Amino acid sequence: MRKTFIVLLVLFLIFPLAACQNQENPKVVIYVSVDQNYAEPILKQFEAESGIQVLAVYDVEATKTTGLVTRIIAEKDKPQADVFWSGEFLQTVLLKQEGTLEAYKPAHGDALGASFHDPDWQWTAIGGRARVLIVNTDLVKPEEMPDSIFDLVNPDFLPEKAALALPLFGTTATHASALYASLGEAEARAFFEKVLEMKVKVVDGNSVVKDQVSEGFLRFGLTDTDDACQAIQNGKPVTLVFPDQKADQLGTMVIPNSIARIASGKNDAEAKKLIDYLSSPSTEQALVDSGWIQVPAFETTTLPECGGVHGLKVMALDFDQTFAVFEQVKAELTSLFLH
């Protein structure tokens, strides 16, 4: 009897211990298409504060966002990721269309305007970049400053001394699709036809626009806040203008970061905690301070030295419609600009 009691006591002590040893620590898997040097410190801080292990898969420059999006779609029946964090929104809308996302309104969702979340909360956004005019202050007097993207094709502003990136890639392609969705096909196409007619310089990328204006080869151009701010911080004779801020104008296009919950993720409770953390004012502030975000979503965020503004008139975007016309716009503009 005594021997049996000892055996039972040993088993009682061993099995709970074994169960504890086999129990995995909480974890969450996130696919990230934000530059690793900006994203990783944020995820490490979440890990330290929450005790949840973060397993992050970053994109590579060769595939950028599309590689991870393709992977999420391929894994739809057996999701490996719990959260997706992108530096833009079009590919996140694609994931929504493919049925790979699940709605979740994060803890700070009520503080976000309509410009910073999907209407159905399939994804949430925090601040990001804005599409701005970079202007050479040696060549353009204060009273001659352009204030609209349509000044690119206004004869009064010397279009042949203005520039934009080829609207087939990156944020310029996203901006083009947004214009088609907002203005309608006829008006948007007329704008891009005017770009060619007025001999606006069409260059290889936003950074080239920045360089051409910074060095005085051109008077002004359309680029992103991060490029414009880099030139300003490097002491170049330039300023940035948030375009189309008047009552009868479109508003400035903002391209936010997007954060989404993957449907049927294995670590859903942890995913929600991570989404709450990533879409919080404190995380946005950290990303502003690090230089990843120039235009914040939260009114409480302290603005960056360059490129930040509260009360910005943001271009109203129908995210789904902007995505829906993207391929059509790309094909149409390819025909227009490359043929």
GIRA-V510406 format. One line per field, one symbol per residue. psi: psi as a letter, one per 20 degrees, with the letter a starting at -180 (. if undefined). burial: # if it has 9 or more other C-alpha atoms within 8 Angstrom, else .. A space follows every 50 residues. Layout:
BEGIN
psi = ???
burial = ???
END
This chain:
BEGIN
psi = ggggggghgghhhgghghghhipqqqrqppppkqphhggghghhggghhh jppoopoqrqhhhbhhghghggghjghmphqhqpoqjahghhhghghiki rpqporhjhiiprhikqqhjkhqqqarcqqorpppoihhpqhijpqjqhi ihjohijmhikrqqqpliqbhhgggghhgghghqgghghhghhhgghjkp porirhhhggghghjjhqgrrpaqhhgghggghjjqmqrqpoqlirhjrh rppporqqpqpppkqhmgghghhgggghkqhhggghhghijhphoqhphi ppqrhpjqpqjpoppppngghgghighggggghghghi.
burial = ..........................########...##..###.##... .###...##....##.###..##.#...##################...# ####.#.#...#...###..#################..#.....####. ####..############...#############..###.#.####.#.# #.#.##.#######.#.############.##...##########....# #############.#.##.###.########.#######..#######.. #.##..##.....######..##.##..##..##.....
END
